[in-house]
Amino acid sequence: MSALKLNLPPVPRQPELVPVLTFNLKLKSDPVNIFTNTQIDKTLTLATLENGEIKSIENKLGYKLDISQIYGTDDLNVKDSVETAYLDCKLYGRTPNGSGVFVHYGGRVQLDAVSVGVVSGKTKEASIEESYVTCNPTFTFDDKVEEEYKWVLRENLVGKGRFGRDDDGALYVQYYIYVIR
């Protein structure tokens, strides 16, 4: 039996990333080291989120979303040999009508000098351009969610973010979230 051969089409134009949301998440405290195991090349660190919000920004697609009262956790599974954290974030919040929301995302944080400087408290903030902090959020709503927010259920979302500290030293993670077009 011979294999079917199909030529790939020419490389298409680069997809457009349309900014639609911001995530602004305040941590309860600095991330806590749970364990380090050099045999499996892993450090597990837990970040606990105290408060946050997800807001739409003006966008050409007309998409809207408003989630507040956010709390949750993020397991940062660090592969020490490549200085990269693999995210497993679980967020819980409410829409304006009180509907429950669950947001889950994976992502990557390259533990470069810029991000580590903020997380360790040596610097106050990093720009999004110089940081490698990414996420790919998915949303689940309860039955009462506002109809205008359901667009997030059909879109592939990607985020680029950064770490920062406020004047009181509290650690934040902030993302711009994009729709792929």
QUIKAPE-V96964 format. One record per residue. N is the residue number from 1. SS is DSSP state (~ for helix, > for strand, _ for the rest). PHI is phi in degrees with one decimal (999 if undefined). OMEGA is omega as a letter, one per 30 degrees, with the letter a starting at -180 (none if undefined). Layout:
n=N ss=SS phi=PHI omega=OMEGA
n=N ss=SS phi=PHI omega=OMEGA
//
This chain:
n=1 ss=_ phi=999 omega=a
n=2 ss=_ phi=-92.4 omega=l
n=3 ss=_ phi=-80.9 omega=l
n=4 ss=_ phi=-75.0 omega=l
n=5 ss=_ phi=-115.5 omega=l
n=6 ss=_ phi=-133.4 omega=l
n=7 ss=_ phi=-71.2 omega=l
n=8 ss=_ phi=-71.6 omega=l
n=9 ss=_ phi=-69.4 omega=l
n=10 ss=_ phi=-59.1 omega=l
n=11 ss=_ phi=-60.4 omega=a
n=12 ss=_ phi=-75.4 omega=l
n=13 ss=_ phi=-61.0 omega=a
n=14 ss=_ phi=-63.6 omega=l
n=15 ss=_ phi=-62.0 omega=l
n=16 ss=_ phi=-91.3 omega=l
n=17 ss=> phi=-103.8 omega=a
n=18 ss=> phi=-100.4 omega=l
n=19 ss=> phi=-69.1 omega=a
n=20 ss=> phi=-130.6 omega=a
n=21 ss=> phi=-139.7 omega=l
n=22 ss=> phi=-124.5 omega=l
n=23 ss=> phi=-111.8 omega=l
n=24 ss=> phi=-131.3 omega=a
n=25 ss=> phi=-121.2 omega=a
n=26 ss=> phi=-97.7 omega=l
n=27 ss=> phi=-82.6 omega=l
n=28 ss=_ phi=-67.4 omega=l
n=29 ss=_ phi=-156.8 omega=l
n=30 ss=_ phi=-62.1 omega=l
n=31 ss=_ phi=-55.2 omega=a
n=32 ss=> phi=-108.9 omega=l
n=33 ss=> phi=-72.5 omega=l
n=34 ss=> phi=-93.1 omega=l
n=35 ss=> phi=-162.1 omega=l
n=36 ss=> phi=-128.4 omega=l
n=37 ss=> phi=-133.5 omega=a
n=38 ss=~ phi=-68.4 omega=l
n=39 ss=~ phi=-64.5 omega=l
n=40 ss=~ phi=-108.2 omega=l
n=41 ss=_ phi=56.8 omega=a
n=42 ss=> phi=-145.2 omega=l
n=43 ss=> phi=-122.7 omega=l
n=44 ss=> phi=-106.5 omega=l
n=45 ss=> phi=-126.1 omega=a
n=46 ss=> phi=-111.7 omega=l
n=47 ss=> phi=-109.1 omega=l
n=48 ss=> phi=-109.6 omega=a
n=49 ss=> phi=-91.7 omega=a
n=50 ss=> phi=-90.1 omega=a
n=51 ss=> phi=-163.3 omega=l
n=52 ss=> phi=-179.3 omega=l
n=53 ss=> phi=-149.8 omega=l
n=54 ss=> phi=-122.1 omega=a
n=55 ss=> phi=-131.3 omega=l
n=56 ss=> phi=-77.2 omega=l
n=57 ss=_ phi=-113.3 omega=l
n=58 ss=_ phi=-56.2 omega=a
n=59 ss=_ phi=-146.0 omega=a
n=60 ss=_ phi=-71.0 omega=l
n=61 ss=_ phi=-89.6 omega=a
n=62 ss=_ phi=74.8 omega=a
n=63 ss=_ phi=-72.5 omega=l
n=64 ss=_ phi=-130.1 omega=l
n=65 ss=_ phi=-162.0 omega=l
n=66 ss=> phi=-145.7 omega=l
n=67 ss=> phi=-129.6 omega=a
n=68 ss=> phi=-131.8 omega=a
n=69 ss=> phi=55.4 omega=a
n=70 ss=> phi=-83.1 omega=l
n=71 ss=> phi=-141.6 omega=l
n=72 ss=> phi=158.9 omega=a
n=73 ss=> phi=-140.5 omega=l
n=74 ss=> phi=-138.0 omega=l
n=75 ss=> phi=-84.6 omega=l
n=76 ss=> phi=-99.4 omega=l
n=77 ss=> phi=-91.2 omega=a
n=78 ss=> phi=-92.9 omega=l
n=79 ss=> phi=-90.7 omega=a
n=80 ss=~ phi=-60.4 omega=a
n=81 ss=~ phi=-65.1 omega=l
n=82 ss=~ phi=-116.6 omega=l
n=83 ss=_ phi=49.0 omega=a
n=84 ss=> phi=-135.3 omega=l
n=85 ss=> phi=-98.3 omega=l
n=86 ss=> phi=-100.8 omega=a
n=87 ss=> phi=-86.3 omega=l
n=88 ss=> phi=-141.4 omega=a
n=89 ss=> phi=-101.8 omega=l
n=90 ss=> phi=-126.3 omega=a
n=91 ss=> phi=-118.0 omega=l
n=92 ss=> phi=-131.7 omega=a
n=93 ss=> phi=-159.9 omega=a
n=94 ss=> phi=-137.3 omega=l
n=95 ss=_ phi=-86.1 omega=a
n=96 ss=_ phi=-57.6 omega=l
n=97 ss=_ phi=-87.4 omega=l
n=98 ss=_ phi=92.0 omega=l
n=99 ss=_ phi=-66.4 omega=l
n=100 ss=> phi=-77.7 omega=a
n=101 ss=> phi=-133.8 omega=l
n=102 ss=> phi=-120.0 omega=l
n=103 ss=> phi=-120.1 omega=l
n=104 ss=> phi=-124.1 omega=l
n=105 ss=> phi=-148.9 omega=l
n=106 ss=> phi=-98.9 omega=l
n=107 ss=> phi=169.7 omega=l
n=108 ss=> phi=-133.8 omega=l
n=109 ss=> phi=-128.4 omega=l
n=110 ss=> phi=-79.8 omega=a
n=111 ss=_ phi=-83.8 omega=l
n=112 ss=_ phi=-85.9 omega=a
n=113 ss=~ phi=-59.9 omega=a
n=114 ss=~ phi=-65.8 omega=a
n=115 ss=~ phi=-70.3 omega=l
n=116 ss=~ phi=-63.1 omega=l
n=117 ss=~ phi=-59.2 omega=l
n=118 ss=~ phi=-73.1 omega=a
n=119 ss=~ phi=-60.9 omega=a
n=120 ss=_ phi=-80.9 omega=l
n=121 ss=_ phi=86.3 omega=l
n=122 ss=_ phi=-77.6 omega=l
n=123 ss=_ phi=-130.3 omega=a
n=124 ss=_ phi=-87.7 omega=a
n=125 ss=> phi=-159.1 omega=l
n=126 ss=_ phi=-123.6 omega=l
n=127 ss=_ phi=-80.9 omega=l
n=128 ss=_ phi=-65.6 omega=a
n=129 ss=_ phi=-64.1 omega=a
n=130 ss=_ phi=-92.9 omega=a
n=131 ss=_ phi=-98.4 omega=l
n=132 ss=_ phi=-116.8 omega=l
n=133 ss=> phi=-128.4 omega=a
n=134 ss=> phi=-128.0 omega=l
n=135 ss=> phi=-153.3 omega=l
n=136 ss=> phi=-138.5 omega=a
n=137 ss=> phi=-75.2 omega=l
n=138 ss=> phi=-126.9 omega=a
n=139 ss=> phi=-119.8 omega=l
n=140 ss=> phi=-132.9 omega=a
n=141 ss=> phi=-116.8 omega=l
n=142 ss=_ phi=-80.7 omega=a
n=143 ss=_ phi=-66.6 omega=a
n=144 ss=_ phi=-95.1 omega=a
n=145 ss=_ phi=-61.3 omega=l
n=146 ss=_ phi=-59.0 omega=a
n=147 ss=~ phi=-58.0 omega=a
n=148 ss=~ phi=-67.0 omega=a
n=149 ss=~ phi=-97.1 omega=a
n=150 ss=~ phi=-69.9 omega=l
n=151 ss=~ phi=-57.5 omega=a
n=152 ss=~ phi=-65.6 omega=a
n=153 ss=~ phi=-75.4 omega=a
n=154 ss=_ phi=-110.7 omega=a
n=155 ss=_ phi=-101.4 omega=l
n=156 ss=_ phi=-94.9 omega=a
n=157 ss=> phi=-107.4 omega=l
n=158 ss=> phi=-132.2 omega=a
n=159 ss=> phi=-128.5 omega=l
n=160 ss=> phi=-128.7 omega=a
n=161 ss=> phi=-142.9 omega=a
n=162 ss=> phi=-160.3 omega=l
n=163 ss=> phi=-106.8 omega=l
n=164 ss=> phi=-155.8 omega=l
n=165 ss=> phi=-124.0 omega=l
n=166 ss=_ phi=-82.6 omega=a
n=167 ss=_ phi=-64.4 omega=l
n=168 ss=_ phi=-89.9 omega=l
n=169 ss=_ phi=89.2 omega=l
n=170 ss=_ phi=-67.6 omega=a
n=171 ss=> phi=-88.5 omega=l
n=172 ss=> phi=-123.0 omega=l
n=173 ss=> phi=-121.5 omega=a
n=174 ss=> phi=-130.1 omega=a
n=175 ss=> phi=-129.6 omega=l
n=176 ss=> phi=-101.1 omega=a
n=177 ss=> phi=-110.6 omega=a
n=178 ss=> phi=-121.8 omega=l
n=179 ss=> phi=-99.9 omega=a
n=180 ss=> phi=-90.4 omega=l
n=181 ss=_ phi=-127.4 omega=none
//
